[in-house]
């Protein structure tokens, strides 16, 4: 596809979403916001993206609420406001959006926009982890490994790290290898440690490469 053809196609897409968005379609409003964020078919405009995400979010669209929360958190198109970010993450999280559940969990773990609470963070990580999100599974495992809001449990940490590692989460693969090497929550196994270090090293993880060099 030529650059001229791509530009015309992008402009046509923008025009379609723009019309539908003004007619009140929340999905078109969300997609229009994405075009503004990426500069596809229109000049990039983060402030306009916030406007359209807010309209889609007001219709109850969970992924629009999560995206809006992310923009408020990072200060993209609006001044940074962690409390408002938490508000939008919560609205999406309560609808079952796993990305919002994970994001809200991070806010509670860091105490940004909400009162720091490791137990609350773990409860939101758990909901996202149950939906198969590898990042949430790794955070849940981290909590069990270090006793953040829960009683330390090496077996549970091992179980959740394994779930994340099997999905290709590199940091979880490294932690899983560490636990096999040290016999935390499982019988020590240099063979299994080697297996997971190799996986992580193959993805470019420097910690795993160093560990392999010492085995």
N, C-alpha and C positions, 0 to 999 in steps of 0.2 A: 504494500500500500504506500503511495507517494505521500510526502509530507503535506501537500495541498489537499489531497483526498482525506487524510487523517484529520486535518484542521476543519474541513467542511463537516465531516462526520461528528467531530467533537462539538462544533457549533450547533448542529442539528439536535444532538442529544441534550445540550444545555437548553435549547429553546423548548424542547418537549417537556423536560422536567420543570422549567420555569413556569410554563403555562399551567401544568398540573398542580404545581406547588401553590400558585396563586389561587387556584380553585379549591384549595384546602386539603389536598391529598397528602397525608402525613408521610407516606413512603416516598413520594416525589420530593417532599420537603427535605427528607433525610438525604436522598440521593443528590439533590441540588447542593446541599451543604457540602457533600463530599467533593463535588466538582469545584466548588469555591476553595476548599482546603487544598486540593491538588493542582488547581490551575488548569483543569481540563475543559476546553471549550470556552473558557472565560479566564480573565486575569485573576490570579490568586487573590483572595480577599478573606482573611480569617474572620474579620468582624461580621461580614455577611454570612459566613458559615455558621457563626454563633446564632445569628438571628433566625436562620432557617432550622437549625437544630432545636432551638428553643420552641419553635412552633410545632415541630414534630414531637418533641418531648411532651409538650402540653397535651397532646392527644393520647399520651400514655404509651408511646412507642419505646419499649425498654432499651433497645440498642441506641436510640437517639439520646435517651437520658444518660446512658453510660458514656457516649461520646461527648455529650455536653459537659458532664462531670470532668472528663479528662481535659477538656479545654480550659475549664475554670481552674483546675489544679495546676496546669502548666502555664497559665496566663497567656494562652494563644488566642488572640482576638478580643480578649477581655483582661482586666487586671487579675492577677492571681488571687484566688479566694478558696482556700482549702475547705472552709466550712460549707460553702455553697457546693463545692465539688462533692463533699460527703453527702449532702442532701440529695443530689441527683443520682449518685451511686446507689444510695439506699433505696430510692424509688424504683430503680431498675433491678436492684438485687432482690427486693421483695417480690418482684415478678418472676424471679428465677433466672435472671440473666447471669450466667456464670462469670463473665468478665467483670461485671459490676460487683459481684460477690467477692471476687478476688481483690479488686481495687479497694473496696471498702475494708476488707481484711487488712490490707497494707496500711491504710490510714489509721486503723485502730492499733496496729502493731507499732507504728511510728508516732502516734499521738498527734497527727496533723488534721486539723479541722474538727477533731473529736477528742474526747478524753482518752488518753492511752489506756488500753485494756487488752491484755494478752488473751484472756478467756474469750472476749467478744471477737477478737481477731481470729482465734482458732475456730469459733463457730461458723464464721463466714468462709474461712478457708475450707472447712469440712464440706459445706454445701457445694462449693465449686468443685472440690476434689471428687465428690460423689458423682458429679456430672462428667468426670473424666478429664478435667483440666490438669495437665502435667505440672504447670507452675504452682497451682494450688496444692497439689499433692506433695510437691517438694517443700512448700512452706509448712504444710501440716506436719510432715516428717521432721522438719527443723524444730518445730515447737515441741514435739515429743522427745526429740534428742536432747534438747536443752531445758526442758521443763518450763516452757513459756506459756503460762496460763493453764497448764495441765501437769499431772505427775509425770516425771521422766519415765519413758517406756521405750527401751531399745527395740523390743520386738515390733511395736507399732511404728516406730521410726523406720525400721528396716522394711516393713510391709509397704509403707507409703513411698519410701524412696524407690523401692523396686517397681511400683506401679508407674512412677514418673520416669524411671530409667528405661523401662520397656517401651515408652513412647518417644525415646530419644532425647530426654532432658539431660543435657551433658553434666550439669552441676550435680544432679541426683545420681548419675552414674559414678561420679567421683566419690560422693559421700557413701554410696553403697559399697564401692571398692574399699574405702577406708574401714567401714564397719566389718567387712569380711576379713580384712587384714588384721584387725584388732580383736575380732571375736565379740563384737558388741551386738547383742540381741540374737546371735547365731553362733554356731561353732566356727572358730577361725578356719579360713580356707584360703590359702595362698592362690590356689587355682582359680577360684571364683573372683578373688580380688584382681588377679591378673586379667581375667576376662573383661571385667568392667573397666579397669584402667585402660585396656587396649581400645575399647569402644570410645571412651572419652578422649584418649590421645588421638584417635583417628579423626575426631572432630576438631582437633587443634588445641585441646585443653593443655595448658602448660603444666599445671599441677599434676595431671595424670602422666604426662611425659616424664616429669622429674621422678615420680614414684616408680615408673617402669625402669628408669635408669638405676634405681636403688635395689631392685628385686633380683 
